Amino acid sequence: MYEGFARFCSKVTDATGGNWVLEPHPGGAIVPASDEVYAVDTGTLDFSYDATSWWRERFPAAGLFNFYVGGLSPMAMLFWMHDEGTEMLQEMLDGADMNVKVVPGWTGTPEIFLSSTVSLNTPDDLEGIKMRTAGDDGEIFSRMGVSVMSVPGGELYEAVQRGVVDCFQFSSPAVDYTIASYEIIDYMYLSAARQPCEYLTYSVNKDKWAELPPEYQKIFQAVAWQECIDYLSEITRKDIEAIAFYMDYGTTVEPASQSIIDALMVEAEKYYDEKAAEDAFYAKVLESARSFKKGMEDTYPGLF
């Protein structure tokens, strides 16, 4: 993901003939990765791009702009966020007097449903299993009897080796390949149901944005869109190559159990409905996303 961010910065610099240089830094290099939007608000950072799920502690609805279980496909999420999704995200930040302008970002491919050292065929197989995950799906899996734990990505390999973790959620096949997960798992279960995509948003300090010439603002937005499509195309191809590698390596790669998916979806619906009942803005965002998803599915059956 950092490579895509660095490429975006380079493209903007090139598009302005080198007159506007955007300097990228890895997450956590200046402020903690989870605090980047707040650093943009105060002006410590001029801009950032990150997953809004990091903001859930302050903004209950924030995670819905990143992904939700059983939610929008990568392209559907992209289209939703390019219009009303971004408008509601901006409304959420404005309501908290955040000095932050959001610019539509990019979306990644579906994550692996679960990577596992044990066979998972029915919901009963999840009872008591030790799973590394977080966010909405962590809470939902907990309701299904799973022992959910948070393990940093850099510690995941060792945690699986030591038996601390039986199965885990990390990222898409191509990203999981970079941590050599094929060396520590026996099963890879595929389905877009748990995390259909991951949408990341650009957050820009409003004062810095206002200082930019209009043509630079347009370049920023246009290059953001171009990099979105470039990244999605690239990661899709890399995912395909990674799956072929895992299969050749000897990993059992197969669709996730439909009975587990069905059970997860039942719990997810209950979870999101409960959250919506507690927060009017959450309900507004959830209804918008669900309505857009249904409209896409009704219009293009089987495609989204």
C-alpha positions in Angstrom: 0.0 0.0 0.0 2.9 2.4 0.8 4.2 1.8 -2.7 0.9 2.9 -4.2 1.0 6.0 -2.0 4.6 6.8 -3.0 3.6 6.3 -6.7 0.7 8.7 -6.2 3.0 11.4 -4.8 5.5 10.9 -7.7 2.7 11.2 -10.3 1.5 14.5 -8.8 5.0 15.8 -8.8 5.4 14.7 -12.5 2.1 16.2 -13.5 3.1 19.6 -12.1 6.5 19.5 -13.9 8.2 19.1 -10.6 6.8 22.4 -9.2 4.8 20.7 -6.5 6.7 18.0 -4.7 4.7 15.6 -2.4 7.0 13.8 0.0 5.6 10.4 1.2 6.4 8.9 4.5 5.5 5.3 5.7 2.7 5.0 8.3 4.0 5.7 11.8 7.1 7.7 10.6 5.8 11.0 11.9 2.8 10.2 14.0 1.2 6.9 15.0 -0.6 5.4 11.9 -3.9 5.4 13.8 -3.6 9.2 14.5 -2.9 10.5 11.0 -6.2 12.2 10.4 -5.9 14.0 13.7 -2.4 15.2 12.7 -3.9 16.5 9.4 -6.5 18.3 11.5 -3.8 20.1 13.5 -1.5 20.7 10.5 1.3 18.4 11.7 0.7 16.6 8.4 -0.5 18.3 5.2 -2.3 15.2 4.1 -2.5 11.5 4.6 -4.3 8.4 3.3 -5.5 5.7 5.6 -8.3 3.4 6.5 -11.2 5.1 8.3 -11.6 2.1 10.6 -8.8 3.6 12.6 -11.2 6.4 13.6 -13.9 4.1 15.0 -13.2 5.0 18.6 -14.1 8.6 18.0 -16.5 8.2 15.1 -18.7 5.1 15.4 -19.7 5.1 11.7 -16.1 5.6 10.4 -15.5 1.9 9.7 -18.4 1.8 7.1 -16.3 4.1 4.9 -13.5 1.4 4.9 -15.5 -1.8 4.5 -18.2 -3.8 6.2 -18.9 -7.5 6.5 -21.1 -8.6 3.6 -20.8 -5.1 2.1 -19.9 -3.5 -1.2 -17.6 -5.1 -3.8 -14.4 -3.2 -4.7 -16.0 -1.4 -7.7 -19.3 -0.8 -6.0 -17.5 0.7 -3.0 -15.4 2.8 -5.3 -18.6 4.2 -7.0 -20.4 4.7 -3.7 -17.5 6.5 -2.1 -17.0 8.7 -5.2 -20.3 10.3 -4.5 -22.5 10.0 -1.5 -20.0 8.0 0.6 -17.4 10.8 0.5 -20.1 13.4 1.1 -21.2 11.7 4.3 -17.6 11.1 5.4 -17.0 14.9 5.0 -20.3 15.6 6.9 -19.0 13.4 9.7 -15.7 15.3 10.0 -17.3 18.7 9.6 -19.7 17.8 12.4 -16.7 17.4 14.7 -15.1 20.7 13.5 -12.2 18.8 11.9 -10.1 21.0 9.7 -9.9 18.1 7.2 -11.1 17.8 3.6 -11.6 14.2 2.3 -10.7 13.4 -1.3 -11.9 10.1 -2.9 -9.1 7.5 -2.6 -8.7 4.0 -3.8 -9.9 0.5 -3.1 -8.2 -2.9 -2.8 -9.3 -6.4 -3.7 -11.2 -8.7 -1.3 -9.2 -10.1 1.6 -8.7 -13.8 2.1 -11.7 -15.1 4.2 -9.4 -16.9 6.6 -5.9 -18.5 6.5 -5.7 -21.5 8.8 -3.7 -24.2 10.3 -6.8 -26.3 10.9 -9.7 -27.4 8.7 -12.8 -25.2 8.9 -15.9 -26.7 7.5 -18.9 -25.8 9.7 -19.7 -23.1 12.3 -19.0 -25.7 15.0 -15.4 -25.8 13.9 -15.0 -22.1 15.0 -16.0 -22.8 18.6 -13.0 -21.8 20.8 -10.6 -21.4 17.8 -7.9 -18.7 18.3 -8.3 -16.2 15.5 -6.3 -13.1 14.7 -8.6 -10.4 13.4 -10.0 -7.0 14.4 -12.7 -4.5 13.7 -16.3 -5.4 12.9 -15.5 -9.0 11.9 -13.7 -9.5 15.2 -16.8 -8.6 17.2 -19.0 -10.7 14.9 -16.8 -13.8 15.0 -16.7 -13.4 18.8 -20.4 -13.9 18.8 -19.9 -17.2 17.1 -17.7 -18.6 19.8 -14.3 -17.6 18.4 -11.5 -16.5 20.7 -10.5 -13.3 18.9 -7.1 -11.7 19.5 -5.2 -8.7 18.1 -1.7 -9.5 16.8 0.4 -6.9 14.9 1.1 -8.0 11.4 4.9 -8.1 12.0 4.3 -10.6 14.8 1.8 -12.8 13.1 4.2 -15.3 11.5 5.7 -16.2 14.9 2.3 -16.3 16.6 1.1 -18.9 14.2 4.3 -20.9 14.5 4.0 -21.0 18.3 0.3 -22.0 18.2 -0.9 -18.7 19.7 -3.1 -18.3 16.6 -4.9 -21.0 14.8 -6.3 -18.9 11.9 -6.1 -15.4 10.9 -7.3 -12.5 8.7 -4.5 -10.4 7.2 -5.0 -9.1 3.7 -5.4 -10.1 0.1 -3.4 -13.1 -1.4 -0.7 -10.9 -2.8 -0.2 -9.1 0.4 -0.2 -12.3 2.5 2.4 -13.6 0.2 4.8 -10.9 1.2 4.8 -12.2 4.8 5.4 -15.8 3.6 2.2 -17.0 5.1 2.4 -20.1 2.8 5.1 -21.4 5.2 2.8 -21.4 8.2 -0.7 -22.3 7.0 -2.3 -25.4 5.6 -5.6 -24.0 4.4 -6.6 -20.8 2.6 -10.3 -20.2 2.5 -11.5 -17.7 -0.1 -14.6 -15.6 -0.1 -15.4 -11.9 -0.4 -18.0 -12.1 2.3 -15.9 -11.1 5.3 -14.0 -8.2 3.8 -15.2 -7.5 0.3 -12.6 -4.7 -0.2 -10.6 -2.1 1.7 -11.2 1.5 0.8 -8.7 4.1 1.8 -9.3 7.9 1.8 -7.1 10.9 1.3 -7.4 13.4 4.1 -6.0 16.9 3.4 -5.7 19.9 5.8 -8.3 22.4 4.7 -6.0 25.4 5.1 -3.3 23.8 3.0 -5.9 22.8 0.4 -7.3 26.3 0.2 -3.7 27.6 -0.5 -3.3 25.4 -3.5 -4.0 26.9 -7.0 -7.2 25.4 -8.5 -5.2 23.6 -11.1 -3.2 21.8 -8.4 -6.4 20.8 -6.6 -7.6 19.3 -9.9 -4.3 17.5 -10.5 -4.5 16.0 -7.0 -8.0 14.7 -7.5 -7.3 13.4 -11.1 -4.1 11.6 -10.1 -5.9 10.1 -7.1 -8.4 8.6 -9.5 -5.8 7.3 -11.9 -3.8 5.7 -9.1 -6.9 4.1 -7.8 -7.5 2.3 -11.1 -3.8 1.5 -11.6 -3.5 0.0 -8.1 -6.7 -2.1 -8.4 -5.5 -3.5 -11.7 -2.1 -4.2 -10.3 -3.2 -5.9 -7.1 -5.8 -8.0 -8.9 -3.1 -9.5 -11.2 -0.8 -10.0 -8.2 -3.6 -11.8 -6.3 -4.1 -14.2 -9.2 -0.4 -14.9 -9.3 -0.2 -15.4 -5.6 -3.1 -17.9 -5.5 -1.3 -20.0 -8.2 1.9 -19.9 -6.1 0.0 -21.1 -2.9 -1.5 -24.0 -4.8 1.8 -25.0 -6.3 3.4 -24.7 -2.8 0.9 -27.3 -1.5 -1.5 -25.1 0.4 -5.1 -26.3 0.3 -6.9 -23.3 -1.4 -10.7 -23.6 -1.6 -13.9 -21.6 -1.2 -14.9 -20.9 2.4 -17.6 -23.1 3.8 -21.0 -21.8 2.8 -22.4 -22.7 6.2 -19.8 -20.6 7.9 -20.4 -17.7 5.5 -24.2 -17.9 6.1 -23.7 -17.9 9.9 -21.3 -15.0 9.7 -23.8 -13.0 7.6 -26.6 -13.7 10.1 -24.5 -12.3 12.9 -23.3 -9.4 10.8 -26.8 -8.3 10.0 -27.7 -8.3 13.7 -24.5 -6.5 14.6 -25.0 -3.7 12.1 -28.7 -3.3 12.9 -27.8 -2.9 16.6 -25.2 -0.3 15.8 -27.6 1.6 13.6 -30.2 1.6 16.4 -27.7 3.3 18.7 -26.6 6.1 16.3 -28.7 8.0 13.8 -25.7 9.0 11.6 -24.5 5.4 11.6 -28.0 4.3 10.5 -27.9 6.9 7.7 -24.5 5.7 6.3 -25.4 2.1 6.6 -28.8 2.6 4.8 -27.0 4.5 2.0 -24.4 1.7 1.5 -27.0 -1.1 1.7 -29.3 0.7 -0.7 -26.5 1.3 -3.2 -25.4 -2.4 -2.9 -29.0 -3.6 -3.6 -29.3 -1.3 -6.5 -26.1 -2.6 -8.1 -27.1 -6.2 -7.5 -30.6 -5.7 -8.9 -29.3 -3.9 -11.9 -26.4 -6.2 -12.7 -27.4 -9.6 -11.3 -24.4 -11.9 -10.5 -21.8 -9.2 -11.3 -21.6 -7.4 -7.9 
